[in-house]
């Protein structure tokens, strides 16, 4: 499982400044741990986050609202965007929650992509915040 859990490199963040890239998680001196999945010919990096306040996530610690946040996923198709040198470390409880559930994370993210696409197509006001706070708005889906 560790090969799917990585950090992104500084070159990713330099190539994806905000603006124009919206809603991307960027903190100087504190990289986000991400979970990699392959979907529709793209490598997606989905960040581990805490204090998640919506349901579009795979929760690894529901009590503390920690998990893999689908709404902040980014495309990392260039190999140089994935840090091969530094190995991330997850909290034991989060590791245990994720172990054996990699497929569930991928399927959950695929469902989120479908929901996002449906929201964009519909244009209904109830989907406004889903679209506004999603990194998927940065991609042509």
N, C-alpha and C positions, 0 to 999 in steps of 0.2 A: 504493500500500500504506500510506502514512503515515496516511491517514485512519482506518485500523483500529487504529493503534498510538497510544495516548493515556495520559494520567494520569487518575486519578479525583480529584474535588474533595474538599475538607475536609468539605463537607456530606454526602457519602456516608458518610464515616467517623463523623461525628457522629450520623447516623441509624442506624448499624449498630454500636453498641458491643459489646464482648465482656466479659461476657455481655450480652444473651442470645445474640448471634450467635457461633457457635462456629467456630473454625479459620480465621477471616479474617485475612489478612496485614495487619498494621497496625504501622507504625513511624513514630514522630513524626519530623518533619523529613527523612524519606526516603521519598517516595512510590514506589510500585511502578509500573513500566510495565506496561500491560495490552494485550491483543489483543482486539478486539471481534468477536463473532460473533452472528448472529441465528439463534435456534433456537426452534421451537415458540412463536412470538409474543413471545419475550423477547430482550432484548439482554443478552448475557453478557460479562463482562470476565474474561479469563483472564490471570493474572499471569505475567510473566517472572520466573524465579527461578534461583538458583544452588544447588548442592549438593542437587539432587533425588535422593532415594534410593529411588525406586520407578519403575515403568514407565509410569505414567499421565501421560504428558507428550509433547510434541513437542520433541525435543532439537535445539537450535540449536548446541550445543557439547558433544558427548557426552563428550569427554575431561575437561572440567571440570564435567560434570553440570549444564549450564545449559540452560534451555529454557522452554517455556510449560507451566505446571503445571496440568493439568486438575482436579486434586483441590482446588484453591484458587479455583475460579471463583465469581464472584458475579453476581447479577442487577443490572443498572443501567438499569432501564426509564425513569427520570426523566432528561430531557436535562441538568438541572442537576448531575447526578452526573459528567458527562464534562467534563473541563477542555478548553475550546476555545482557551485563551490560550497555554498552554505546550506546545511541541512536544517530545516525548521524542526522545532520541538513543540508538540501539542501537549496540553494538560492531559493527564492519564484518563480522566473521566470522558473527555472529548474524544480521545483516541479510541476508547472502548466503545463509545456510542457510534463511531464511524466504521469501525472494523466490521467487515462483512456487509456493509451497507453502501458500498461504492456504487453499485448498480441503482439503488434507490435514489442516490443523489443525482445521478445522470438522468434518470427518468423524471425526477422532480423538476430538474432544470429544463428538460424538453417540454414538459407541461407548461412551465412558466413562459417559455418562448412562444408557445402556441397562444397562451392567454394574452401576452403582450401584442402579438400580431392581430388577434381578434379585437383587442381594445383600440388599436390604431385604426383598423378598418372601420369599426363602428362609429368612431367619433363621438360616442355618447359621453356626456359630462361625468357620469359616475366613474369613468376610467381615467379621468384627468390626473389624479395623483399617482396612479400606477405608472402612467407614461412619464409624467414630470420627474419622478424620483428614480427612474430606471436608467441604467447605463446603456440599455439596448437602443435608446434614442440616438446614440452615436453611430449606429450601424444600419446599413441598408438591408433590412430583413424582409 
